[in-house]
Each structure stands twice: as C-alpha cells, then as structure tokens.
Amino acid sequence: MLKRNRISSEQAITAYKIFTAIDVKQVSIDIASSVRIAHTFGIYAYDAYFLECALEYDFPLLTLDKKLARIAKSLSIYTFSV
C-alpha cells in the first residue's frame, strides 16, 4: 500500500506497530486440504494455507486482499478486512 501511495509512511509505521502486537502462533495444517483449496479457487498455496488454518482452528482471517476475503466468506470463514 505504501508503494502504491495508498498510505503514508506514518500510517505504514502505525500499521507495523499494530501488526507486531498481534499474537502469532505457529500451527500445523493439512497441506493436502490447502492444496485442494488453492486448486479450487485458483489461488497461491500460500494464501490457501491461511484459509486452511482458519478452517482447521476456527480462527477468523485478517486480510487486506479482497479476493481472499471473498473466498474466505464462501468457505464460511469470518473475516476482518480493511
């Protein structure tokens, strides 16, 4: 967003500070299931991993990616979007 001049450098720094306050936990997921999600929706495996994680652990998904948010909603994953 900074590169595309959609936010200022100060907004990027604030976003970074908020992001680093989020508690991140590394978890295992079903890779085969995430590959199926990637294939079904024509998305990168990386994005599908997040969707699979949300599905397996019943976590909400935080994303700025509108396409990913639409896919998540179609999978009944609660999303937080900006």
N, C-alpha and C positions, 0 to 999 in steps of 0.2 A: 504494500500500500504506500509505503514511503517512496519507493522508486517511481511509482505512477503519480506521485504528488496528490494522493488522496488524503494523506495525513501529514502533519508537520513533524519535524524531528522531536519536538517536545511531546507530542502525542504518542510517537513511537516509543519514547523512553518511558512514558507513563504506562503504556501497554505492556512493555517489558517488565516493569516493576510488578504490575498486577499478575502477569503470567508466572513470574518466579514465585509468587505467593501461593500458587495452586499446588496442592499436594499431589505429586505424581507417584504412582505405584506401578512397578513392572509386574505384569501378569502373563501367564501362558494362555494361548488361544488355540483353537482348532484351525490349523493352517489350511487344511483341505476345504473347510467350510468358507474361509475367507477367499480362497482361490475361486470357488464357485460364485461367490458374491461378485468378485472382480469380473469374471466372465459374463455373468448375467447382466450386469449393468454397464459393462464396457468401461470400467474404471481401473486405475492403477491398483496393484496389490496393496501398496502402502495405505491407500485410502480404505480399501476393503478390510484391512487389519483392524482399523479403528472401529469400523462398523461391527465386525465380528466381536470385538472386545465389548462394545456396548451391548450387543445381544447376549453374549455369554454371561456377563456380570450384571446385567440390568442397570447399566450406567447411562446417564444422559450423554449426548455428544455435543461438545463445544466446537463450533466451526465457523469460519468466515466464508466457506465455499458453498455457494447457493445450490449447486448441483448435488453436492454431497448431502446437504441438508434435506433436499427433496427426496433423495434415495433413502436416507435415514427415516424420514417420515413414512415412506412407503413400506418400510420394514417395521413400523410401529416403534421406532426409537425416538425418545423425547430429545429434542434438540434445543440448544441455546445458539442463536445466531445474532450477528451484529449487522 
